Amino acid sequence: MCERLSWGLQRSLETRDVYDDEGKDPAMSVADARKHLERASLLAQELATALSEAQTAINTQGYHPANV
């Protein structure tokens, strides 16, 4: 997802008349956004790994139902 967003932002600079309300260079803003998207992608991969490891740590657990 992050890669697609990054690609789309870069492509918009090539195919659209992009501007910035504050007068900044849109290419600089896109470059900054792309760096953040790359970091987000790496962090998402780390999160997925950590969640998988957490699930693996408890995948053989069960529970005894309470006697009601």
DSSP file (Angstrom, degrees, kcal/mol; ACC not computed):
  #  RESIDUE AA STRUCTURE BP1 BP2  ACC     N-H-->O    O-->H-N    N-H-->O    O-->H-N    TCO  KAPPA ALPHA  PHI   PSI    X-CA   Y-CA   Z-CA
    1    1 A M     >        0   0    0      0, 0.0     4,-2.3     0, 0.0     5,-0.2   0.000 360.0 360.0 360.0 -46.6    0.0    0.0    0.0
    2    2 A C  H  >  +     0   0    0      1,-0.2     4,-2.7     2,-0.2     5,-0.2   0.887 360.0  53.4 -62.9 -38.2    2.7    2.5    0.9
    3    3 A E  H  > S+     0   0    0      2,-0.2     4,-2.6     1,-0.2    -1,-0.2   0.905 109.0  48.9 -63.9 -40.3    4.6    1.7   -2.3
    4    4 A R  H  > S+     0   0    0      2,-0.2     4,-2.6     1,-0.2    -2,-0.2   0.907 111.9  48.2 -66.0 -41.4    1.5    2.4   -4.3
    5    5 A L  H  X S+     0   0    0     -4,-2.3     4,-2.5     2,-0.2    -2,-0.2   0.926 112.5  49.3 -63.4 -43.6    0.9    5.7   -2.5
    6    6 A S  H  X S+     0   0    0     -4,-2.7     4,-2.3     1,-0.2    -2,-0.2   0.931 112.4  47.3 -61.1 -46.7    4.6    6.7   -3.0
    7    7 A W  H  X S+     0   0    0     -4,-2.6     4,-2.9     1,-0.2    -1,-0.2   0.913 111.6  51.6 -60.7 -43.3    4.4    5.8   -6.7
    8    8 A G  H  X S+     0   0    0     -4,-2.6     4,-2.2     2,-0.2    -2,-0.2   0.889 108.8  50.1 -63.6 -40.1    1.1    7.8   -7.1
    9    9 A L  H  X S+     0   0    0     -4,-2.5     4,-1.2     2,-0.2    -1,-0.2   0.938 113.5  45.4 -63.1 -46.0    2.6   10.8   -5.5
   10   10 A Q  H >X S+     0   0    0     -4,-2.3     4,-0.8     1,-0.2     3,-0.5   0.922 112.9  50.7 -63.1 -43.3    5.6   10.7   -7.7
   11   11 A R  H >X S+     0   0    0     -4,-2.9     4,-1.7     1,-0.2     3,-0.7   0.864 102.2  61.2 -63.3 -36.3    3.5   10.1  -10.8
   12   12 A S  H 3X S+     0   0    0     -4,-2.2     4,-2.1     1,-0.3    -1,-0.2   0.848  99.3  56.3 -61.8 -32.7    1.2   13.1   -9.9
   13   13 A L  H << S+     0   0    0     -4,-1.2    -1,-0.3    -3,-0.5    -2,-0.2   0.817 111.9  43.5 -65.8 -28.9    4.2   15.4  -10.2
   14   14 A E  H << S+     0   0    0     -4,-0.8    -2,-0.2    -3,-0.7    -1,-0.2   0.726 125.3  30.1 -87.5 -23.8    4.7   14.1  -13.8
   15   15 A T  H  < S+     0   0    0     -4,-1.7     2,-0.3     0, 0.0    -2,-0.2   0.531 113.9  54.1-116.7  -8.8    1.1   14.1  -14.9
   16   16 A R  S  < S-     0   0    0     -4,-2.1     2,-1.4    -5,-0.2     0, 0.0  -0.852  80.2-113.8-127.1 160.4   -0.6   17.0  -13.0
   17   17 A D        -     0   0    0     -2,-0.3     2,-0.2    -3,-0.0    -4,-0.1  -0.691  48.8-171.6 -90.5  81.3    0.0   20.6  -12.4
   18   18 A V        +     0   0    0     -2,-1.4     2,-0.3    -6,-0.2     9,-0.1  -0.538   8.9 173.8 -82.6 138.6    0.7   20.2   -8.7
   19   19 A Y        -     0   0    0     -2,-0.2     2,-0.4     7,-0.1     6,-0.1  -0.887  26.0-130.7-135.9 169.5    1.1   23.2   -6.4
   20   20 A D    >   -     0   0    0     -2,-0.3     3,-2.0     4,-0.2    -2,-0.0  -0.991  12.8-140.1-124.8 129.1    1.5   23.9   -2.7
   21   21 A D  T 3  S+     0   0    0     -2,-0.4    -1,-0.1     1,-0.3     0, 0.0   0.790 105.3  50.6 -57.3 -29.3   -0.7   26.4   -0.9
   22   22 A E  T 3  S-     0   0    0      2,-0.0    -1,-0.3    -3,-0.0    -3,-0.0   0.394 118.1-110.0 -92.8   3.5    2.3   27.6    1.1
   23   23 A G    <   +     0   0    0     -3,-2.0    -2,-0.1     1,-0.3     2,-0.1   0.532  69.2 143.9  83.3   5.8    4.5   28.1   -1.9
   24   24 A K        -     0   0    0      1,-0.1    -1,-0.3     2,-0.0    -4,-0.2  -0.355  64.2 -91.6 -73.6 159.5    6.8   25.2   -1.2
   25   25 A D    >>  -     0   0    0      1,-0.2     4,-1.7    -6,-0.1     3,-0.9  -0.611  31.1-147.1 -70.7 117.5    8.2   23.1   -4.0
   26   26 A P  H 3> S+     0   0    0      0, 0.0     4,-2.6     0, 0.0     5,-0.2   0.832  96.5  60.9 -57.5 -32.1    5.8   20.2   -4.4
   27   27 A A  H 3> S+     0   0    0      1,-0.2     4,-2.2     2,-0.2     5,-0.1   0.872 103.7  49.9 -64.0 -35.7    8.6   17.9   -5.4
   28   28 A M  H <> S+     0   0    0     -3,-0.9     4,-2.4     2,-0.2    -1,-0.2   0.908 110.9  48.7 -68.4 -41.4   10.2   18.5   -2.0
   29   29 A S  H  X S+     0   0    0     -4,-1.7     4,-2.6     2,-0.2    -2,-0.2   0.908 112.2  48.7 -64.0 -41.5    7.0   17.7   -0.2
   30   30 A V  H  X S+     0   0    0     -4,-2.6     4,-2.7     2,-0.2    -2,-0.2   0.907 109.8  52.1 -65.4 -41.1    6.5   14.5   -2.2
   31   31 A A  H  X S+     0   0    0     -4,-2.2     4,-1.9     2,-0.2    -2,-0.2   0.919 111.4  47.1 -60.9 -43.0   10.1   13.5   -1.5
   32   32 A D  H  X S+     0   0    0     -4,-2.4     4,-2.1     2,-0.2    -2,-0.2   0.932 112.6  49.2 -62.8 -45.6    9.5   14.0    2.2
   33   33 A A  H  X S+     0   0    0     -4,-2.6     4,-2.5     1,-0.2    -2,-0.2   0.896 108.8  53.1 -61.3 -40.6    6.2   12.1    2.1
   34   34 A R  H  X S+     0   0    0     -4,-2.7     4,-2.3     2,-0.2    -1,-0.2   0.883 107.0  51.8 -64.6 -38.0    7.9    9.2    0.2
   35   35 A K  H  X S+     0   0    0     -4,-1.9     4,-2.1     2,-0.2    -1,-0.2   0.921 111.7  47.0 -62.3 -42.9   10.5    8.9    2.9
   36   36 A H  H  X S+     0   0    0     -4,-2.1     4,-2.6     1,-0.2    -2,-0.2   0.882 111.1  51.5 -67.3 -37.8    7.9    8.7    5.5
   37   37 A L  H  X S+     0   0    0     -4,-2.5     4,-2.3     2,-0.2    -1,-0.2   0.886 108.3  51.8 -65.7 -38.2    5.9    6.1    3.5
   38   38 A E  H  X S+     0   0    0     -4,-2.3     4,-2.0     2,-0.2    -2,-0.2   0.925 111.7  46.5 -63.4 -43.2    9.0    4.0    3.1
   39   39 A R  H  X S+     0   0    0     -4,-2.1     4,-2.7     1,-0.2    -2,-0.2   0.912 110.9  52.6 -64.0 -42.2    9.6    4.1    6.9
   40   40 A A  H  X S+     0   0    0     -4,-2.6     4,-2.4     1,-0.2    -1,-0.2   0.890 107.7  52.3 -60.9 -39.2    5.9    3.3    7.5
   41   41 A S  H  X S+     0   0    0     -4,-2.3     4,-1.9     2,-0.2    -1,-0.2   0.917 110.4  47.1 -63.4 -43.4    6.2    0.3    5.2
   42   42 A L  H  X S+     0   0    0     -4,-2.0     4,-2.1     1,-0.2    -2,-0.2   0.912 113.0  48.8 -64.6 -42.2    9.2   -1.0    7.1
   43   43 A L  H  X S+     0   0    0     -4,-2.7     4,-2.6     1,-0.2    -2,-0.2   0.874 108.2  54.4 -65.9 -36.4    7.5   -0.5   10.5
   44   44 A A  H  X S+     0   0    0     -4,-2.4     4,-2.5     2,-0.2    -1,-0.2   0.893 107.6  50.4 -63.7 -39.0    4.4   -2.3    9.2
   45   45 A Q  H  X S+     0   0    0     -4,-1.9     4,-2.2     2,-0.2    -2,-0.2   0.911 110.9  48.8 -64.4 -42.0    6.5   -5.3    8.3
   46   46 A E  H  X S+     0   0    0     -4,-2.1     4,-2.6     2,-0.2    -2,-0.2   0.904 111.0  50.8 -63.4 -40.7    8.0   -5.2   11.8
   47   47 A L  H  X S+     0   0    0     -4,-2.6     4,-2.7     2,-0.2     5,-0.2   0.924 109.1  50.4 -62.6 -45.1    4.5   -5.0   13.3
   48   48 A A  H  X S+     0   0    0     -4,-2.5     4,-2.2     1,-0.2    -1,-0.2   0.908 111.8  48.3 -60.5 -41.8    3.3   -8.0   11.2
   49   49 A T  H  X S+     0   0    0     -4,-2.2     4,-2.5     2,-0.2    -2,-0.2   0.933 112.1  48.5 -63.7 -46.1    6.3  -10.0   12.3
   50   50 A A  H  X S+     0   0    0     -4,-2.6     4,-2.3     1,-0.2    -2,-0.2   0.900 111.9  49.0 -63.0 -41.4    5.8   -9.1   16.0
   51   51 A L  H  X S+     0   0    0     -4,-2.7     4,-2.3     2,-0.2    -1,-0.2   0.900 111.2  50.0 -65.5 -40.0    2.1  -10.0   15.8
   52   52 A S  H  X S+     0   0    0     -4,-2.2     4,-2.4    -5,-0.2    -2,-0.2   0.906 111.0  49.3 -63.4 -41.7    2.9  -13.3   14.2
   53   53 A E  H  X S+     0   0    0     -4,-2.5     4,-2.0     2,-0.2    -2,-0.2   0.878 109.7  51.8 -65.9 -37.4    5.4  -14.1   16.8
   54   54 A A  H  X S+     0   0    0     -4,-2.3     4,-0.8     2,-0.2    -2,-0.2   0.917 111.2  47.2 -64.4 -42.2    3.0  -13.2   19.6
   55   55 A Q  H >X S+     0   0    0     -4,-2.3     3,-0.8     1,-0.2     4,-0.6   0.905 110.6  52.2 -65.9 -40.9    0.4  -15.5   18.1
   56   56 A T  H >< S+     0   0    0     -4,-2.4     3,-0.8     1,-0.2     4,-0.3   0.870 102.2  60.9 -61.8 -37.1    2.9  -18.3   17.7
   57   57 A A  H 3< S+     0   0    0     -4,-2.0    -1,-0.2     1,-0.2    -2,-0.2   0.774 118.7  26.9 -62.6 -26.4    3.9  -17.9   21.4
   58   58 A I  H X< S+     0   0    0     -4,-0.8     3,-1.9    -3,-0.8    -1,-0.2   0.279  85.3 111.3-119.0  10.7    0.3  -18.7   22.5
   59   59 A N  T << S+     0   0    0     -3,-0.8    -2,-0.1    -4,-0.6    -1,-0.1   0.640  80.3  49.5 -68.1 -12.5   -0.9  -20.9   19.6
   60   60 A T  T 3  S+     0   0    0     -4,-0.3    -1,-0.3    -3,-0.1     2,-0.1   0.376  89.4 107.8-103.6   5.3   -1.0  -24.1   21.7
   61   61 A Q    <   +     0   0    0     -3,-1.9     2,-0.2     1,-0.0    -3,-0.1  -0.454  36.7 161.7 -80.7 153.8   -2.9  -22.6   24.6
   62   62 A G        -     0   0    0     -2,-0.1     2,-0.3     2,-0.0    -2,-0.1  -0.744  26.9-121.0-145.0-165.0   -6.5  -23.3   25.5
   63   63 A Y        -     0   0    0     -2,-0.2    -2,-0.0     0, 0.0     0, 0.0  -0.991  13.0-122.2-147.4 155.7   -8.7  -22.9   28.5
   64   64 A H        -     0   0    0     -2,-0.3     3,-0.1     3,-0.0    -2,-0.0  -0.866  37.2-120.2 -96.2 124.0  -10.7  -25.0   30.8
   65   65 A P        -     0   0    0      0, 0.0     2,-0.1     0, 0.0    -1,-0.0  -0.332  31.7-105.8 -63.3 144.8  -14.4  -23.9   30.9
   66   66 A A        -     0   0    0      1,-0.1     2,-0.8     2,-0.0     0, 0.0  -0.428  33.0-110.1 -68.1 143.1  -15.6  -22.9   34.3
   67   67 A N              0   0    0      1,-0.2    -1,-0.1    -2,-0.1    -3,-0.0  -0.670 360.0 360.0 -76.0 112.6  -17.9  -25.4   36.0
   68   68 A V              0   0    0     -2,-0.8    -1,-0.2    -3,-0.0    -2,-0.0   0.403 360.0 360.0-106.5 360.0  -21.3  -23.6   35.9
